[in-house]
Amino acid sequence: PDLALAQAQHAAYCAVLAQLGLGITALPPDDAYPDSTFVEDTAVVTAHGAILARPGAPSRAGEVAAMQPVLEAIYGAVASIHAPGTLDGGDICQAGDHFLIGVSDRTNAEGARQLTAWLERLGYTAETIDIRAHPTLLHLKSGIAWLGGDAMVTTEALADHPAIQRFRLLTVPDAESYGANCVAINGAVLMATGFPSLAERVTALEYRVVEVEMSEFRKMDGGVSCLSIRVP
């Protein structure tokens, strides 16, 4: 990736979030953790509480420590995923009061079990989707995105999974699969640029599509959702 271009794209991403009505809390750079821009993986947040993740890549373990005081300032006490569980926030897709948890190379079955138990104590439901047979998907949210109501974007790889058949699916062809990682925010859908067919289909559902350039983060397997934790 081109560092200067990545920084410019990140600044533009933050500006768009602010334009969509979100307040921005920016953590300082941390050169010890080059993946730390992908903050979504460090925690799972809900309207009723937050839990610190335990990233599956050992090189990312220290990122959680920086996130803890930020979330405690919002929620008070926060829970944590503990060993031997591993869990990346990018594997967690909230669809209303129901959570879809990806079991992946980064989130193991024990991490999914701990998260499910915590969510159920808060009154949510959860189920798992094993994506380990799909090497093109680093995280579950590389392949699905809930837009609200019964609308969900999915890649072809996950379109037949029983866990998402309750939704009205917008299936993205393999050639546009990167576009499936999008985020619904205040009536708009934030998407990476370069996927006009998907943007047109989302617009047809009466969402306002807002596009951001993600070329440099795509080179690092990062998507639109990865760069922020959206606190309800």
C-alpha positions in Angstrom: 0.0 0.0 0.0 0.9 3.6 -0.6 1.1 5.1 2.9 0.3 8.7 2.0 -2.7 7.6 -0.1 -3.9 5.3 2.7 -3.7 8.1 5.2 -5.7 10.4 2.8 -8.3 7.7 2.3 -8.6 7.1 6.0 -9.1 10.8 6.6 -11.8 10.9 3.9 -13.5 7.9 5.5 -13.6 9.6 8.9 -15.0 12.7 7.3 -17.8 10.7 5.7 -18.7 9.1 9.0 -19.0 12.6 10.5 -21.2 13.7 7.5 -23.5 10.7 8.2 -24.0 12.0 11.7 -21.5 10.0 13.8 -19.2 11.5 16.4 -15.6 10.4 15.9 -13.2 9.2 18.6 -9.8 8.8 17.0 -7.0 6.9 18.8 -3.4 8.0 18.3 -1.2 6.0 15.8 0.6 3.0 17.2 3.5 1.9 15.2 3.9 -1.2 17.3 0.7 -2.6 15.7 0.6 -2.0 11.9 -2.9 -3.7 11.7 -4.4 -1.4 14.4 -6.2 0.8 11.8 -8.6 -2.1 11.5 -10.1 -1.3 14.9 -13.3 -3.3 14.3 -11.5 -6.5 15.2 -10.8 -5.4 18.8 -14.3 -5.4 20.2 -18.0 -6.1 19.8 -20.4 -3.4 20.8 -24.1 -3.4 21.4 -26.7 -1.0 22.7 -26.4 -2.8 26.1 -22.7 -3.5 26.5 -19.3 -4.1 25.0 -16.9 -7.0 25.0 -13.2 -6.9 24.2 -12.2 -9.4 21.5 -9.2 -11.6 21.5 -7.8 -11.3 18.0 -6.8 -14.6 16.3 -3.5 -13.2 14.9 -1.0 -13.2 17.8 0.6 -10.0 16.4 -2.6 -8.1 17.1 -3.1 -9.0 20.7 -1.8 -5.7 22.1 -4.4 -3.7 20.2 -7.1 -4.6 22.6 -5.4 -2.8 25.5 -5.6 0.5 23.7 -9.3 0.0 23.1 -10.3 -0.9 26.6 -10.2 2.5 28.2 -12.1 4.1 25.3 -14.9 1.6 25.6 -14.9 1.8 29.4 -15.5 5.6 29.1 -18.6 4.8 27.1 -20.0 1.7 28.8 -18.3 1.5 32.2 -17.2 -2.1 32.8 -16.7 -4.2 29.7 -16.4 -8.0 29.3 -13.6 -9.9 27.6 -13.0 -13.0 25.5 -10.6 -15.2 27.3 -8.1 -18.0 26.2 -8.4 -20.4 24.6 -11.1 -18.5 22.8 -10.1 -16.2 19.9 -12.4 -13.7 18.3 -12.1 -10.9 15.7 -14.8 -8.3 15.6 -14.9 -8.6 11.8 -16.5 -12.0 12.2 -19.5 -10.6 14.0 -22.5 -9.4 12.0 -25.5 -7.9 14.0 -28.9 -8.1 12.4 -31.3 -6.4 14.8 -31.4 -8.5 18.0 -29.7 -11.4 16.3 -26.0 -11.9 15.8 -24.2 -14.0 13.2 -20.8 -15.2 14.4 -18.2 -16.4 11.8 -16.0 -19.3 12.8 -12.9 -18.6 10.8 -9.1 -18.7 11.0 -9.3 -15.8 13.4 -12.4 -16.7 15.5 -12.5 -20.2 16.9 -15.4 -22.2 18.3 -14.6 -21.3 21.9 -14.5 -17.6 21.2 -17.9 -17.9 19.4 -19.2 -19.9 22.5 -18.1 -17.2 24.9 -19.6 -14.4 22.8 -22.9 -16.3 22.4 -23.2 -16.7 26.2 -22.5 -13.1 26.8 -24.9 -11.9 24.1 -27.7 -14.2 25.5 -27.2 -12.6 28.9 -28.0 -9.3 27.3 -31.1 -10.6 25.7 -29.8 -11.2 22.2 -29.7 -14.4 20.1 -26.8 -15.7 18.1 -25.7 -18.5 15.7 -22.5 -19.4 13.9 -21.5 -19.5 10.3 -18.4 -21.6 9.6 -16.4 -19.8 6.8 -13.2 -21.8 7.0 -14.1 -23.6 3.7 -14.0 -20.3 1.9 -10.4 -19.1 1.7 -11.4 -15.8 0.0 -13.2 -14.7 3.2 -10.9 -13.4 5.9 -13.8 -12.6 8.1 -17.6 -13.2 8.0 -18.2 -9.6 7.2 -16.0 -9.9 4.2 -19.0 -11.8 2.8 -22.2 -10.4 4.4 -23.6 -7.1 5.5 -27.0 -6.4 7.1 -28.6 -3.3 5.7 -31.6 -3.2 8.1 -35.0 -4.8 8.1 -34.8 -8.0 6.1 -32.2 -6.9 3.6 -28.7 -8.5 3.6 -25.9 -8.3 1.1 -24.0 -11.6 0.6 -21.3 -13.0 -1.6 -22.1 -16.1 -3.7 -20.0 -18.2 -1.3 -22.4 -17.7 1.5 -25.7 -17.1 -0.4 -27.0 -20.7 0.3 -26.1 -20.8 4.0 -29.2 -21.6 6.2 -28.5 -18.9 8.7 -29.2 -16.1 6.2 -32.2 -17.6 4.3 -34.6 -15.5 6.5 -33.3 -12.4 4.8 -34.0 -10.8 1.4 -30.5 -11.4 -0.2 -28.6 -9.2 -2.5 -26.1 -11.6 -3.9 -22.9 -10.1 -5.1 -21.1 -11.9 -8.0 -17.6 -13.1 -7.3 -16.2 -10.4 -9.5 -17.6 -7.7 -7.1 -17.3 -9.7 -3.8 -15.2 -6.9 -2.2 -18.2 -4.7 -2.4 -20.2 -6.9 0.0 -18.4 -5.4 2.9 -20.6 -2.3 3.4 -22.1 -0.6 6.4 -25.6 0.8 7.0 -25.5 4.1 8.9 -28.5 6.4 9.6 -30.4 5.5 6.4 -27.3 5.4 4.2 -25.1 2.6 3.1 -21.4 3.2 3.1 -19.7 1.3 0.3 -16.3 1.1 -1.4 -16.1 2.8 -4.8 -16.0 0.7 -7.9 -19.1 -1.5 -7.6 -21.8 0.2 -9.6 -24.1 -2.8 -10.0 -24.3 -3.4 -6.3 -24.7 0.4 -5.6 -27.6 0.5 -8.0 -29.3 -2.5 -6.4 -28.9 -1.0 -2.9 -30.2 2.4 -4.1 -33.3 0.5 -5.5 -34.0 -0.5 -1.9 -34.3 3.2 -1.1 -31.0 3.6 0.7 -28.7 6.4 -0.1 -25.4 5.0 -1.2 -22.2 6.8 -0.1 -19.0 5.7 -1.6 -15.4 5.9 -0.3 -12.2 5.0 -1.9 -10.6 1.9 -0.3 -7.9 0.9 -2.7 -5.0 0.9 -0.2 -6.9 -0.9 2.5 -8.1 -3.5 0.1 -4.5 -4.4 -0.5 -4.3 -5.3 3.2 -7.6 -7.4 3.2 -9.4 -4.5 4.9 -12.9 -3.4 4.1 -15.3 -0.5 4.9 -16.5 -1.9 8.2 -12.9 -2.7 9.4 -11.8 0.9 10.0 -14.3 1.8 12.8 -16.3 0.5 15.7 -19.8 2.0 15.4 -21.2 2.4 18.9 -25.1 2.3 18.9 
